Amino acid sequence: MWNRIIALGIVSVILVGCQQVSVTKTGKGFYEPTRADDIQVLMTVPNKPFEEIGTISTSMWSPSSEAKMHNALRAKCAPLGADAVVITNSGLDRGYAWTSGVAICFKK
């Protein structure tokens, strides 16, 4: 019984540990950190002026975990001062979802 519980726990840690979120600052300058809850996740480029402040990429996500992936992106982009994340590419690789795009800050 305990062996099954321990094995299930180990498998859960391995699966969670495989999810990757990478954010690289590419813009110059500094922006005040934003609240992760306020960051928009967009699939199209917004009409209002913005500056790209970083690139984003994710991998090894379950296709059913899209909301968790979006929240992880928000959390990683908030310290850069992002107002939004624009997803430019996404797909499946060996059954796992991946995403790439840019973190942006709207011009005031």
Beta strands, then each sheet from edge to edge (+ up, - down):
strand 1: 20-25
strand 2: 40-42
strand 3: 50-61
strand 4: 84-93
strand 5: 96-106
sheet 1: 1+ 3- 5+ 4- 2-
end
